[in-house]
Amino acid sequence: MEHAGRRLCMADPMNDIESKRMGFLVSLFQASSEDFNLTQSWKDSWERHCPALYKDLPCIDSQPPGFDTRRKVWVTLNTIRTNTGKCAYSLHQWSKSESAACDCGAAEQTIQHIVTECPRRRYTGSLDDFVYATENAIKYIEELDIDI
């Protein structure tokens, strides 16, 4: 099969897997050496492989707020930060639920609705609390009566 000027064959997927495995092994070797700097390695990789769309974004060289919380809290923090996650609206879009409605009576239960509008679950603080993983935001997530 011809593709973009090169011949593809059944061996190509294995070669790709082998090259990835070798890259992983090299990374393991580098990580085990005493002079390896993970942060610098990440920055170097970001500069070499960052898609053009993201070139203006800074390379994150420290753990974001909330990274040290329990996994469930961390996942929920990021669900709220990105406004994307498991809610009635999304489940309905994915054909996993009969309705997009919230149990409070609202027509659509989105992440934004849950956090900012829902009379049962609305967060009363600033949305920046989720960005900075404040104690109030973490307490809200831990007391939330649904998984999002």
ROSE-4610 file (N, C-alpha, C; in Angstrom, 1 decimal, always signed):
// ROSE-4610
residu = [M/M/M/E/E/E/H/H/H/A/A/A/G/G/G/R/R/R/R/R/R/L/L/L/C/C/C/M/M/M/A/A/A/D/D/D/P/P/P/M/M/M/N/N/N/D/D/D/I/I/I/E/E/E/S/S/S/K/K/K/R/R/R/M/M/M/G/G/G/F/F/F/L/L/L/V/V/V/S/S/S/L/L/L/F/F/F/Q/Q/Q/A/A/A/S/S/S/S/S/S/E/E/E/D/D/D/F/F/F/N/N/N/L/L/L/T/T/T/Q/Q/Q/S/S/S/W/W/W/K/K/K/D/D/D/S/S/S/W/W/W/E/E/E/R/R/R/H/H/H/C/C/C/P/P/P/A/A/A/L/L/L/Y/Y/Y/K/K/K/D/D/D/L/L/L/P/P/P/C/C/C/I/I/I/D/D/D/S/S/S/Q/Q/Q/P/P/P/P/P/P/G/G/G/F/F/F/D/D/D/T/T/T/R/R/R/R/R/R/K/K/K/V/V/V/W/W/W/V/V/V/T/T/T/L/L/L/N/N/N/T/T/T/I/I/I/R/R/R/T/T/T/N/N/N/T/T/T/G/G/G/K/K/K/C/C/C/A/A/A/Y/Y/Y/S/S/S/L/L/L/H/H/H/Q/Q/Q/W/W/W/S/S/S/K/K/K/S/S/S/E/E/E/S/S/S/A/A/A/A/A/A/C/C/C/D/D/D/C/C/C/G/G/G/A/A/A/A/A/A/E/E/E/Q/Q/Q/T/T/T/I/I/I/Q/Q/Q/H/H/H/I/I/I/V/V/V/T/T/T/E/E/E/C/C/C/P/P/P/R/R/R/R/R/R/R/R/R/Y/Y/Y/T/T/T/G/G/G/S/S/S/L/L/L/D/D/D/D/D/D/F/F/F/V/V/V/Y/Y/Y/A/A/A/T/T/T/E/E/E/N/N/N/A/A/A/I/I/I/K/K/K/Y/Y/Y/I/I/I/E/E/E/E/E/E/L/L/L/D/D/D/I/I/I/D/D/D/I/I/I]
num = [1/1/1/2/2/2/3/3/3/4/4/4/5/5/5/6/6/6/7/7/7/8/8/8/9/9/9/10/10/10/11/11/11/12/12/12/13/13/13/14/14/14/15/15/15/16/16/16/17/17/17/18/18/18/19/19/19/20/20/20/21/21/21/22/22/22/23/23/23/24/24/24/25/25/25/26/26/26/27/27/27/28/28/28/29/29/29/30/30/30/31/31/31/32/32/32/33/33/33/34/34/34/35/35/35/36/36/36/37/37/37/38/38/38/39/39/39/40/40/40/41/41/41/42/42/42/43/43/43/44/44/44/45/45/45/46/46/46/47/47/47/48/48/48/49/49/49/50/50/50/51/51/51/52/52/52/53/53/53/54/54/54/55/55/55/56/56/56/57/57/57/58/58/58/59/59/59/60/60/60/61/61/61/62/62/62/63/63/63/64/64/64/65/65/65/66/66/66/67/67/67/68/68/68/69/69/69/70/70/70/71/71/71/72/72/72/73/73/73/74/74/74/75/75/75/76/76/76/77/77/77/78/78/78/79/79/79/80/80/80/81/81/81/82/82/82/83/83/83/84/84/84/85/85/85/86/86/86/87/87/87/88/88/88/89/89/89/90/90/90/91/91/91/92/92/92/93/93/93/94/94/94/95/95/95/96/96/96/97/97/97/98/98/98/99/99/99/100/100/100/101/101/101/102/102/102/103/103/103/104/104/104/105/105/105/106/106/106/107/107/107/108/108/108/109/109/109/110/110/110/111/111/111/112/112/112/113/113/113/114/114/114/115/115/115/116/116/116/117/117/117/118/118/118/119/119/119/120/120/120/121/121/121/122/122/122/123/123/123/124/124/124/125/125/125/126/126/126/127/127/127/128/128/128/129/129/129/130/130/130/131/131/131/132/132/132/133/133/133/134/134/134/135/135/135/136/136/136/137/137/137/138/138/138/139/139/139/140/140/140/141/141/141/142/142/142/143/143/143/144/144/144/145/145/145/146/146/146/147/147/147/148/148/148]
x = [+0.8/+0.0/+0.9/+0.6/+1.4/+0.7/+1.5/+1.0/+2.0/+1.7/+2.6/+4.1/+4.2/+5.5/+6.3/+5.7/+6.4/+5.6/+6.2/+5.5/+5.2/+3.9/+3.5/+3.4/+3.8/+3.6/+3.3/+3.0/+2.6/+3.6/+4.9/+5.9/+5.9/+5.4/+5.4/+4.8/+3.7/+3.2/+4.1/+4.8/+5.7/+6.9/+7.4/+8.5/+8.1/+6.9/+6.5/+6.5/+6.0/+5.9/+7.3/+8.2/+9.6/+10.3/+10.0/+10.7/+10.1/+8.8/+8.3/+8.8/+9.0/+9.5/+11.0/+11.7/+13.1/+13.2/+12.3/+12.2/+11.9/+11.0/+10.6/+11.8/+12.5/+13.7/+14.8/+15.0/+16.0/+15.6/+14.3/+13.8/+14.0/+13.7/+14.0/+15.4/+16.3/+17.7/+18.1/+17.6/+18.0/+17.4/+16.2/+15.6/+16.3/+17.0/+17.7/+19.1/+19.6/+20.9/+20.8/+21.9/+21.9/+21.7/+22.2/+22.1/+20.9/+19.9/+18.7/+17.8/+17.3/+16.4/+15.0/+14.0/+12.7/+12.1/+12.2/+11.6/+12.2/+13.6/+14.3/+14.0/+13.9/+13.5/+12.1/+11.2/+9.8/+9.9/+10.6/+10.7/+11.3/+12.3/+13.0/+12.0/+11.3/+10.3/+9.2/+8.7/+7.7/+8.1/+9.4/+9.9/+10.0/+10.4/+10.6/+9.3/+8.3/+7.1/+5.8/+5.8/+4.6/+3.9/+2.6/+1.9/+1.8/+1.8/+1.8/+0.7/-0.5/-1.6/-1.3/-0.4/-0.1/+1.2/+1.9/+3.2/+3.3/+2.2/+2.1/+1.8/+1.4/+1.2/+2.5/+2.6/+3.8/+3.9/+5.2/+5.4/+5.2/+4.4/+4.1/+5.3/+6.0/+7.1/+7.0/+5.7/+5.4/+4.1/+3.8/+2.5/+1.4/+0.3/-0.8/-1.5/-2.1/-2.8/-3.8/-3.8/-4.7/-4.1/-2.9/-2.3/-2.0/-1.8/-1.5/-2.7/-3.9/-5.1/-5.4/-6.4/-6.8/-7.3/-7.1/-7.4/-8.8/-9.8/-11.2/-11.4/-10.7/-10.8/-10.1/-8.9/-8.1/-8.9/-9.6/-10.3/-11.5/-12.2/-13.4/-12.9/-11.8/-11.2/-11.1/-10.5/-10.3/-11.6/-12.5/-13.8/-14.4/-14.4/-15.0/-14.1/-12.8/-11.9/-12.2/-12.4/-12.6/-14.1/-15.0/-16.4/-16.8/-16.1/-16.4/-16.4/-17.4/-17.4/-18.7/-18.8/-20.0/-21.1/-22.1/-23.3/-24.5/-25.7/-26.8/-26.8/-26.4/-26.4/-25.4/-24.2/-23.2/-23.6/-24.1/-24.6/-25.7/-26.6/-27.7/-27.1/-26.1/-25.5/-24.8/-24.3/-23.6/-24.5/-25.8/-26.9/-26.8/-26.3/-26.2/-27.3/-28.1/-29.2/-30.4/-31.6/-32.8/-33.0/-32.5/-32.8/-31.5/-31.5/-30.4/-30.7/-31.9/-32.4/-31.7/-31.7/-31.1/-32.2/-31.9/-32.9/-33.5/-32.9/-33.5/-34.7/-34.8/-35.9/-35.4/-34.2/-33.6/-33.6/-33.8/-33.9/-32.5/-31.4/-30.1/-29.2/-28.7/-27.7/-26.3/-25.7/-24.3/-23.4/-22.1/-21.1/-21.3/-21.5/-21.7/-23.0/-24.0/-25.3/-25.1/-24.4/-24.2/-23.4/-22.4/-21.5/-22.0/-22.7/-23.1/-24.6/-25.4/-26.9/-27.7/-27.4/-28.2/-28.5/-29.8/-30.2/-29.7/-29.5/-29.1/-27.6/-26.9/-25.4/-24.6/-25.2/-24.4/-23.3/-22.1/-21.0/-21.1/-21.0/-21.2/-20.0/-18.8/-17.6/-17.3/-16.1/-15.6/-15.1/-15.4/-14.9/-13.3/-12.7/-11.2/-10.8/-11.7/-11.3/-11.0/-11.6/-11.3/-10.0/-9.6/-8.3/-7.2/-7.4/-6.3/-6.5/-7.5/-7.8/-7.8/-8.6/-8.7/-9.4/-9.3/-9.9/-11.4/-12.0/-13.5/-13.9/-13.1/-13.4/-13.2/-12.2/-12.0/-13.1/-13.5/-14.6/-15.8/-16.1/-17.3/-17.3/-16.1/-16.0/-16.2/-15.6/-15.7/-17.2/-17.9/-19.3/-20.3/-19.9/-20.8/-21.5/-22.8/-23.6/-23.7/-23.0/-23.0/-21.5/-21.2/-19.9/-20.0/-19.1/-19.0/-17.6]
y = [-1.2/+0.0/+1.2/+2.2/+3.4/+4.5/+5.3/+6.4/+7.5/+8.7/+9.8/+9.5/+8.8/+8.6/+7.5/+6.7/+5.6/+4.4/+3.3/+2.0/+1.5/+1.2/+0.7/-0.8/-1.5/-3.0/-3.4/-4.6/-5.2/-4.9/-4.8/-4.6/-3.2/-2.2/-0.9/-0.7/-1.2/-1.0/-1.6/-2.7/-3.2/-2.3/-1.8/-0.8/+0.4/+0.9/+2.0/+1.6/+0.4/+0.0/-0.1/-0.7/-0.9/+0.5/+1.4/+2.7/+3.4/+3.3/+3.8/+3.1/+1.8/+1.1/+1.5/+1.7/+2.1/+3.5/+4.4/+5.8/+5.7/+4.8/+4.6/+4.1/+3.1/+2.6/+3.6/+4.5/+5.5/+6.5/+6.8/+7.7/+7.1/+5.8/+5.2/+5.2/+5.0/+5.0/+6.5/+7.5/+8.8/+9.2/+8.8/+9.1/+8.4/+7.3/+6.7/+7.3/+8.1/+8.7/+9.8/+10.1/+11.1/+12.5/+12.8/+14.2/+14.4/+13.5/+13.7/+14.7/+15.7/+16.7/+16.6/+16.0/+15.8/+17.1/+18.1/+19.4/+19.9/+19.9/+20.3/+19.4/+18.2/+17.2/+17.5/+17.8/+18.2/+19.5/+20.5/+21.7/+21.5/+20.7/+20.4/+19.7/+18.7/+18.0/+18.9/+19.8/+20.8/+21.7/+22.2/+23.0/+22.3/+21.0/+20.3/+19.8/+19.4/+18.7/+19.4/+20.6/+21.4/+21.7/+21.4/+21.8/+23.3/+23.9/+25.3/+26.0/+25.3/+25.9/+26.3/+25.6/+25.8/+26.5/+26.9/+27.5/+28.7/+29.5/+30.6/+30.3/+29.1/+28.7/+28.4/+28.7/+28.4/+26.9/+26.5/+25.1/+25.0/+24.1/+24.0/+23.3/+24.0/+23.4/+23.1/+23.2/+22.8/+22.2/+21.5/+20.8/+21.8/+21.7/+22.7/+22.5/+23.5/+23.5/+22.3/+21.6/+20.4/+19.1/+19.1/+17.9/+16.9/+17.4/+16.6/+16.1/+16.3/+15.8/+14.4/+13.8/+12.4/+12.4/+11.3/+11.2/+11.7/+11.3/+11.7/+13.2/+13.8/+15.3/+15.9/+15.4/+15.9/+15.8/+14.7/+14.5/+15.5/+15.6/+16.5/+18.0/+18.4/+19.7/+20.0/+19.0/+19.2/+19.2/+18.4/+18.4/+19.8/+20.4/+21.7/+22.7/+22.6/+23.6/+23.6/+22.4/+22.3/+22.4/+22.3/+22.3/+21.2/+20.1/+18.9/+17.6/+16.9/+15.7/+14.9/+14.1/+13.2/+13.9/+14.3/+14.9/+14.4/+14.7/+14.2/+14.7/+15.9/+16.5/+15.6/+15.4/+14.6/+13.2/+12.6/+11.2/+11.1/+12.1/+12.1/+12.2/+13.1/+13.3/+12.0/+11.2/+9.9/+8.7/+9.0/+8.0/+7.0/+7.5/+6.7/+7.1/+8.0/+8.5/+8.9/+8.7/+9.0/+10.5/+11.3/+12.7/+13.5/+14.7/+15.6/+16.5/+16.3/+17.1/+16.9/+17.9/+17.8/+17.4/+16.8/+16.4/+17.5/+18.8/+19.9/+20.5/+20.0/+20.4/+21.2/+21.6/+22.3/+21.4/+22.0/+21.2/+20.5/+21.1/+20.5/+20.5/+19.4/+19.3/+19.3/+20.5/+20.6/+20.8/+20.7/+21.0/+22.4/+23.3/+24.7/+24.9/+24.2/+24.2/+23.7/+22.6/+22.0/+23.0/+23.6/+24.4/+25.8/+26.4/+27.8/+28.1/+27.1/+27.4/+26.5/+25.3/+24.3/+24.6/+24.8/+25.1/+24.0/+22.8/+21.7/+21.6/+22.1/+21.9/+23.1/+24.2/+25.4/+25.7/+26.1/+26.5/+28.0/+28.4/+29.8/+30.7/+30.1/+30.9/+31.2/+31.7/+32.1/+30.9/+30.9/+29.8/+29.8/+30.8/+30.8/+29.9/+29.6/+28.6/+27.3/+26.9/+25.6/+25.7/+26.8/+27.0/+26.9/+27.5/+27.5/+26.4/+25.5/+24.4/+24.8/+25.8/+26.3/+25.3/+25.5/+24.5/+24.5/+25.6/+25.6/+24.8/+24.9/+24.2/+22.7/+22.3/+20.9/+20.3/+21.1/+20.7/+20.5/+21.5/+21.4/+20.1/+19.8/+18.6/+17.3/+17.3/+16.1/+15.9/+17.0/+16.9/+16.8/+16.9/+16.9/+15.5/+15.5/+14.3/+13.5/+13.9/+13.2/+13.2/+12.2/+12.1/+12.8/+13.7/+14.4/+14.2]
z = [+0.0/+0.0/+0.0/-0.9/-1.0/-0.1/+0.6/+1.3/+1.5/+0.9/+1.1/+0.7/-0.5/-1.0/-0.3/+0.6/+1.2/+1.2/+1.2/+1.1/+2.5/+2.8/+4.0/+3.9/+5.0/+5.0/+6.4/+6.5/+7.8/+8.9/+8.6/+9.6/+10.1/+9.5/+9.9/+11.3/+11.6/+13.0/+14.1/+13.8/+14.8/+14.9/+13.8/+13.9/+14.7/+14.5/+15.3/+16.8/+17.1/+18.5/+19.0/+18.2/+18.7/+18.9/+18.0/+18.2/+19.5/+19.8/+21.0/+22.2/+22.1/+23.3/+23.5/+22.4/+22.6/+23.2/+22.8/+23.4/+24.8/+25.2/+26.6/+27.4/+26.9/+27.6/+27.7/+26.7/+26.8/+27.9/+28.0/+29.0/+30.4/+30.5/+31.8/+32.2/+31.2/+31.5/+31.9/+31.2/+31.5/+32.9/+33.2/+34.5/+35.7/+35.4/+36.5/+36.7/+35.8/+36.0/+36.9/+37.7/+38.7/+38.2/+36.9/+36.4/+35.6/+35.6/+34.8/+35.5/+34.8/+35.3/+34.6/+35.3/+34.6/+34.1/+34.9/+34.5/+33.2/+33.2/+32.0/+30.8/+31.0/+30.0/+29.4/+30.3/+29.9/+29.0/+29.5/+28.7/+27.4/+27.3/+26.0/+25.1/+25.6/+24.8/+24.3/+25.2/+24.9/+23.7/+23.8/+22.7/+21.4/+21.4/+20.2/+19.6/+20.4/+19.9/+20.0/+20.6/+20.8/+19.5/+19.4/+18.2/+18.1/+16.9/+16.6/+17.4/+17.5/+18.1/+19.6/+20.2/+21.6/+21.9/+20.9/+21.0/+22.0/+22.1/+22.9/+24.4/+24.7/+26.0/+26.7/+28.0/+28.7/+29.0/+29.1/+29.5/+31.0/+31.4/+32.8/+33.5/+34.4/+35.0/+36.5/+37.0/+38.3/+38.4/+39.4/+39.6/+39.8/+39.1/+39.3/+40.7/+41.1/+42.4/+42.5/+43.5/+43.7/+43.3/+42.7/+42.2/+43.3/+44.5/+45.7/+46.4/+45.9/+46.5/+46.1/+46.7/+46.4/+44.9/+44.2/+42.8/+42.5/+43.2/+43.0/+43.0/+44.0/+44.1/+42.9/+42.5/+41.4/+40.1/+39.9/+38.6/+38.6/+39.7/+39.8/+39.6/+40.2/+40.0/+38.5/+37.8/+36.4/+35.6/+36.0/+35.4/+35.5/+36.6/+36.8/+36.1/+36.1/+35.4/+33.9/+33.3/+31.9/+31.5/+32.4/+32.2/+31.3/+31.5/+30.7/+31.6/+31.6/+32.4/+32.4/+33.4/+33.5/+34.2/+33.5/+34.0/+33.1/+33.5/+32.8/+31.3/+31.1/+29.7/+28.9/+29.4/+28.6/+28.4/+29.5/+29.4/+28.4/+28.3/+27.3/+25.9/+25.8/+24.5/+24.0/+24.9/+24.6/+24.6/+24.6/+24.6/+25.8/+26.9/+28.2/+29.2/+28.8/+29.7/+28.9/+29.5/+28.8/+28.8/+29.7/+29.9/+30.2/+29.8/+30.1/+31.3/+31.9/+33.0/+34.3/+35.1/+36.4/+37.4/+38.5/+39.4/+40.2/+40.0/+40.6/+39.8/+38.6/+37.7/+36.5/+36.4/+35.3/+34.1/+32.9/+31.7/+31.3/+31.6/+31.3/+32.5/+32.9/+34.0/+33.4/+33.2/+32.7/+33.9/+33.7/+34.8/+35.3/+34.3/+34.7/+35.5/+35.2/+35.9/+37.3/+37.5/+38.8/+39.7/+39.2/+40.0/+40.2/+39.2/+39.4/+39.5/+39.1/+39.1/+39.9/+40.1/+40.7/+42.1/+42.5/+43.9/+44.9/+44.4/+45.3/+45.5/+44.5/+44.5/+44.2/+44.0/+43.6/+44.6/+44.0/+44.8/+45.1/+46.3/+46.6/+46.6/+46.4/+46.3/+44.9/+44.7/+43.3/+42.5/+41.2/+40.4/+40.4/+40.7/+40.8/+41.9/+42.9/+43.9/+43.4/+42.2/+41.6/+40.9/+40.3/+39.6/+40.7/+41.8/+42.9/+43.9/+43.7/+44.6/+46.1/+46.4/+47.8/+48.7/+49.9/+50.9/+50.7/+50.4/+50.2/+49.0/+47.9/+46.7/+46.9/+47.6/+47.9/+48.8/+49.8/+50.7/+49.9/+49.0/+48.1/+47.3/+46.7/+45.9/+46.8/+47.9/+48.8/+49.3/+49.4/+49.9/+48.8/+47.5/+46.4/+46.4/+46.2/+46.3/+45.0/+43.9/+42.7/+42.2/+41.4/+40.8/+39.4/+39.2/+37.9/+37.3]
